């Protein structure tokens, strides 16, 4: 049995709004006590004076590329990046090779996840081979440990199939997440149709590609009662659609990525393929609408869409390079720098969207600090500035490389064990 005492930190628990200077006593992977003046005989003691003591972050949208693409990332290296970023729980997407549409691949991912220092969960696919034609054995994969369903990376175009999948997910009381981009409307993905596409002389991806599918899936969700997550929302129109749907049903959820609330299509012009992503970075009005959605609760999750690619892949021409950027190590400092420091969100609100809310949607025992709860804890220096130069991920594809951000994770504790310490 191991024990740890965290002294004099600013304990912030987004589950109940607790915000006070206190101690946290951890023993055998469980929080035994939170209060002032705790004098437990612990194996180790951390002085958290001046630091925020928060629940470990929960990211419900990451790509660890394992199995099939481990030259980009694998479950071990991805977990190291997560721990460095303050994430103690991650939910993997299922667009690997082979796909997570079968028990064997699902068990491989979960077994390998247990070899890391953090909690690695995974979604299963919605359709076999992500072909959008046949629904997976959802009930069986749920029994085998999947925590949700998604074909993230590929939109599902068959409306009848989407409805059936939502009905089955609702019966299982499990979330189903959607990548909303109609390929019929896209000429070249990853770049917004507008100033950025004109700069490159390509067709690009119009906002209508997102809007049309978001509108369809919100309506089906309201009719079926399925808990749905509109992934990586990028347009002001989609934000408004979610806002209206959310007023009609509590089963509607949406996530924003740090890059979509931080950057615009100007970044795609400045950084090229390093800022190419699906859906693309759009206009300033869209970025501001996403921030407003976060402020009023329309968007209730912040997720990274951590998408590693090799330097060689990102050096390809704009129409050939893969979309996506890494995000686990920059997410929290971007949230602090862009949302908290610019007075859009309080620190408590940011933590809630990065821990408690995603854990609640996925029915995970995470995202809170309480006596008897899991000892998944992070220590944050909210004022320290750091230039993003070194990454624990295998890949370094991000436009935020070299950028100075505010907010540093000093220590990450998962299951009562220190899994990351800043140098």
N, C-alpha and C positions, 0 to 999 in steps of 0.2 A: 504494500500500500504506500503510495507516494502522496505528498502533500505540498501545497504551495500557498503562500500568503502574499497577497498583493495589497500594499499599504498606501493609504493617503491619495488615491486617485479620484478623479471626477467620474463617478459611476453613472453611466447613462443607459437606461433600459427603455428602448422604444416601445416595448410591450405595454408598459403602464405609465410611462412618462417620468419615471424616477430619475432625478438629477441631483446628486449630492456628493460631497466629499466623503468617501467611505473606504472600508477595507473589504476585500473579497478573499474568503478562505476556501481553498479547493483541496479536496482529498479524494483519491481513487477515482478521478475523472468526473466527480460531481461537485457542484458548488454546495458547500456545507453551511455557509453563513455569509451574509452581507450586512455590514454595520460598522459602527465606529468603535475604535479601541479594541479590536479583536487581538487576542494574545495567544493564538494557537501555536503549539510546538510544531512548526512546519519544517519540512526538509529544506525548503528554500524560501527566500523572501525577496520580493521585488518592490523597490520604492517607486511608486507611480506618481510622485508629487509633480504637479504640472501637466500630467497626462490624462487623457480621456480613457476610461476603462469601459469598453463597449462589448456587446455580443459579437462573436465572429460573424463576418459578413457571409451572405448566401447569394450565390450567382446561379440563376436558373437558365443560363444560356451560354454555354461554353463548348468549344470544339477542341478536343484533345487529340484528334486525328488517329486514334488507336482503337481498333486495328486498321491497317491498310496504308496509312500515310505518316508513319512514325519518323520519317526524315524531317517533317515539319514540327512535330510535337509528339509526345507520348504521355501516357497517364501519369508517369512518375515526374517528368519534367513539368508538365502542366500543373501538377499538384504543388510543385515547388514554387512556381510562379503565383499560384493562388495564395499559398501561405504568405509569400512576401507581400502580396497585395492586401492581406488581412482577411482573406476568405477561408473559412473553415469548412464550408459545405459548398459543393458545386454540383450542378445537374448537367450532364453531358448530352449533347445532341446526337442524333442517331445516324447521321449521314457519313458513316465510316464504311469500310469495305473488308469483310462483308457487313451489310447493314444490320442494324439491331431490329430485325424483323423475325428473329428466331431465338429460341432458348439458349442455344450454344453461345452465340455472340454476346447475348445479354449477360450470361454467367461469366464469360471471359472478362468483360468490362468490370463487373462488380467485384470479381475475385482480385483482379489486378488493382482495383481501387483500394482494396483493403490493405495492400502492401505500402500505401502512402501514409503520410502522417495526418491527412485530413479525411473528411467524409466525402466520398465520391459516389454520387447517385447517377442514374441515367434514365433518359426517356427511351421508350421504344418507338419505332416508326408507327405511323398511321396506316401506311399501305406497303404491301410487299414490294421490296426493291425500290421503294419510293417512285413507283411507276404510276401511282394514282388510279389503279384499276381494281385492286383487290385489298380489302382491309385485313390487317394482320389479326392473329388470334389474340385480341386485346385482353380478354379475360385471363388466358393462360400466362401471358407475359406479365400481367399485373401480379399474378400469384408468384411468379419467379423473381419479382423484385423491381420491375419498372415503376417509376414514380409519376410518369406522365406519358403523353404521346405527342409526336410531332414529326413532320417530314421536312423540318427546317432546312432551307436551302433550295427547296422545290415547292412551288405553290400547288395546291390540289384543285384541279379545275372542274372535276365532276361534282356538281352540286348535290346530286342524289347520294353520292358516296360520302360527301362531307356531312350531310344530315345524318346518315346512318352511323357514322363514326362518332358524331356528337351524342347521339342517343345512347350509344354503348358506353361512351366515356362518362356520361351523366349517371348511368346505372352503377358504374364502378366508383362514382364520386372521385374521379381523377381528372386533372386538368388536361386540356388538349390545346396545343399552341400552333399558331399559323403564320407562315411566311407569306405575306400578301403582296405578290407582284405578278400581274398577268403578263406572261411572256408574249402573248399576241400583240401587245402594245409596245413592246421594247425592241429597239433596233440594236443597241449596244448597251449591255447592262453595266451597272457600277458607276455611271456618270449621269448626272442630272441633265434632262433635256432642257436646255436654256443656255445661259452664258457659258457653262462648262463644256457642253457638247459642241457649241459653236466654236469655242476655242480649239477643240481637237478636230473639228470638221467631221463629227460623227452624229448618229441619230440620237443616241442616249436613251435614258429611261424616264418617261414622263410620269408626273404625279398621278395621272389617271390610272396607271397600272396598279398602284396601291389602293387608291380610293375605291375602285370598283369591287375589289375582293373584300376589303374591310367592310363595306356596306352589306355585301352578301352574307358574310359570316356572322356579323353582329345580329342580323335579322334571324338567322337560323339558330343562333345561340339563345336568343330571347324566346324562341318558340320551343326549343328542346330543354332549356334549363341547364345546359352544359356549362361548366366552368371553362371559359376560353381565355387565352392570352393572345392579344394581338402583338406580335413580336416586332422589335426594333422599328417603332413607328417613326415616320420621317416627314409627313406632310401635315400642314395646318388643317386641311380638310379631314384627314383621317382622325386627327385629335378631336375635332368637333363632332364627328360621327360617334366616336367612343363616348364623348361627354353626354350626348343625347341618349345613347343606348344605356349608359350606366345609370341614368335617371330612371330607367324603366326596369332594370334588373341588377341584382347584386352579383350575378355570375359573370359580369363583364370585367376583364382586366386588360391592361396594356403596359408594355415596357418601353422605356427609352434607354438608348445607349449613351454613354458619355460623349462619344464623338458626334452624335446627332444633336445634343444640347450644347455643344461647344463650337463646332465647325460649320461652315457653309460650303457651297460648291466652289468658292474661291480657293479653298484648300486643295481641291482636286486639280485646280489650275497650277497652284504653287508647288504641291508635292507630288503630283502625277499619280502613279500607281499606288504610292503609299497612302493615298487618301481615296482610293477606289474601293467601293463597298456596295453591298446589296442590302437594303435599298440604298440609293446614293445620298450623299450630302446634298441638301437642297438650298433654298434661299434663306436670307436672314429672317423673313417673316415666318418661315417654317420653324427655324430654330427657336425663335421667341415664343411661338405657339406651343412648342413642346415644353418649354420652361413654364409657361402658364398652365399647361396640363399637369405638370408636376406640382405646381403650387396649389391648384384647386383640387387635387386628388383624382383628376380624370385619368392620369397615368400614375399607377400605384407601385410600379416596380422599376428599378434601375438594374439593368443587366448588361454585361460587357459585350456579348457576342464575340468573345475571344476567338480569333480566327488566324492562327499562325500559317505563314507561308515562307518559303525559302527566299533568300536574297536573289537567287537566280531567277525564280519565277516572277518576282516583282520587277526585275529588270526588263521583262518583255515589253513590247509596245502596249499602249493603253488599251487596245481592243483585245489583246491576247493575255495579259497578266490576270491572275485570279483576283477576285474581290475579297476584301476583308483585312482587318488589322488586329494585332494583339491588344488586349485591354485589361487583363487582370491586375497588372502592376501600376496602371495609371488611373484606374477607375475612381478610387477614393480621393486621391489628390485632385483630380479633375472636378469631382463633386464639391470638394471643399473650396477650391479656387474659383470655380465658375458659379456655383449655386449658393454656397454659404457666404463666402467673402463678398459676393456681389448682392447679398441680402435678398436672394430669391427664396431660399429655404433656411430654416434653422438647422443646427447640427443634429438635433433630435429627429427632425423630419427626414434629413438625408439618411441617417442611420436606419430609420424605419423602412425606407424604400429599398435599402440595400441589405436588410437582414430579416426583420420581423415579417414584413409583407410577403416577400417571396417564399419564406418558410411556411407561412400560413397557407398560401395558395397550393403548395405542393404537399401539405400535411406532414411537414418535417419537424422533428423535435429540435428546433434550432432557432436562432434569431432573437434570443431573450436572455436576460440574466435574472436568475431567481434561485432561492434556496431549494435544493433537490433537483435543479435542472442541470443540463450538461455543462461541463466546464470548458466551453468554447468561448474564448475571451481574447480581445485584442487591446493593445495599448497604443494610443495614437498621440503623437505630438501635433496638435492642430495648427501650430504657428511656425513650425520648422519648414524651411524651404529646401527643396532638393531639385537638382537638375537630372532629368531622366536620361541616364547614359548607359547603365548596366541593367541587363534583364536576366531573370532566372529562366525565362522561356527559352526554348531552342531557337526561336525565331525573334526577329527584332523589327518586323514590319509595322511601323507606326509613324504617323506624322508628328507625334509628340516627342520623339527622340530629340534630346538636346534642349527641351523646353523646361524652364524652371517652374515648378508647381509648389503649392503650399499644402502641407499635411503629409506626415510621414508615419507609417506603421513601424513602431519600435519593436513590438513583440507580438507574436501570434501563438496562442495556446489552443490546442485542440484535444479534447478528452483529458484535460489536465496536464498535458505534456507540451513543453515549448517546442514548436515546430519551425519557428523562425525568430531570429533576433537580428535587428539592424546592427551593422558594424559601427 
